[in-house]
Amino acid sequence: MQTSFTEKQLQDPGIARANEILRSCVHCGFCTATCPTYQVLGDELDSPRGRIYLIKDMLENDRPADEKTVRHIDRCLSCLACMTTCPSGVHYMHLVDHARVHIEKTYRRPFMDRALRWVLARVIPNPRLFRLSLLGAKLARPFAGLLPDARLRAMLAMAPKRIPPVSRNDAPQVFPATGERRMRIALMTGCAQKALNTDINDATIRLLRRLGCEVVVAKGAGCCGALTHHMGREAEAHASAAANISAWMAEKNGAGLDAIVINTSGCGTTVKDYGHMFRTTALAADAAGVAALACDVTELLVRLGVEGQAPEALKVAYHAACSLQHGQKVTSAPKALLKAVGFEVVEPADPHLCCGSAGTYNLLQPEISAELKARKVKTLEARKPDLIAAGNIGCMMQIGSGTDLPIVHTVELIDWATGGPRPVALGR
């Protein structure tokens, strides 16, 4: 793709990176075949190629974002299926993230949009506030039909039936390895996950300790910044990321770290991109070091080796989170681990397509998200599994709200098969 940025524009690192990405696009349209929003809406501007044209026009002309551009960019899930499909290696993630920052700086949204996005950016990354909001949502749910905005109704529907108690394992501390120590790792406990499902971190800590890992929950580490990052709120996202970098580098430079383990794949994709996010700042070297240490929990489990036996013969439908399969390119490890401990693993049709969760997408774009959820649930249930496994809390909440099948994190099943307790979601 030809571009016509001026020399002055190209002095901006963000524009320079956008220029590289735009020039790598050859207009082939392969991305449209795997884009969930294009499949649902059938509009070229709701495909990666269409959005690339809109972004190019906006950035080249150095103009404020308009309503049309914002509407189509907002409809993007950032599922990154287009990056898996693209034969030219177009790094769409960096391009759309830069476009969202430009939109946030130059476009004034309607009041309700601004209010909802402000609330989400403040509440979800804060586990205490989020937990309180979930309790409030449960109380308000009977009155959801009175709300005029579908997004408000979606927020009430998001609240789980059971809000777990606060886990002691989330506080900064060190968990010694069981037996001989093989590794020292930092576990990212996240933000929303600490309010929605404390079983995941608990299972991860048990499992890693059993495999010889000293597990550190670092003081000062918290939200990865993904939620605000994908909303274009650059300063807030970078502040969250910088706090993590400082916390983990303190551990690395102290007692040392062999890995930073992440069990929420949406967070993992962002942490692995810290090097790019801070490439022009004083934190560049530390950010790159953190990104190099970051890995999904299943990547580490493959390195450690897992031996166990599923206590029950169960058919598991594995849902591949977009952030894991497209963002991190981790595709075989979760399935191989589940099979290795004795579970029968099946996959739905079109496993590359998004379930519609995508961070706050199911709250800000509820109609499109509901359509994608219905499609995903249908393909999962068609395999007639006993349960569903996934590696991302957002996907678990999204799919779980559309099916009666139990849904658990992959690591919970592996923990169970190697001596841990039966996952709560499976019932007694």
Buried (B, 14 or more C-beta within 10 A) or exposed (E): BEBEBEEEBBEBEBBEBBBBBBEBBEEEEBBBEBBBBBBBBEEBBBBBBBBBBBBBEBBBEBEEBBEEBBEBBBBBBBBBBBBBBBEEEBBBBBBBBBBBBBBBEBBEBEEEBEEBBEBBBBBBBBBEBBBBBBEEBBEBBEEBEEBEEEBBBBBBBBBBEEBBEEBEBBEEEEBEBBEEEBBBBBBBBBBBBBBBBBBBBBBBBBBBBBBBBBBBBBEEBBBBBBBBBBBBBBEBBBEBBBBBBBBBBBBBEEEEBBBBBBBBBBBBBBBBBBBBBBEEEEBBEBBBBBBEBBBBBBBBBBBBEBEBEBEEEBEBBBBBBBBBBBBBEBBEBBBBBBBBBBBBBBBBEEBBBBBBBBBBBBBBBBEBBBBBBEBBBEBBBEBEBBBBBBBBBBBBBBBBBBBEBBBBBBBBBBBBBBEBEBBBBBEE
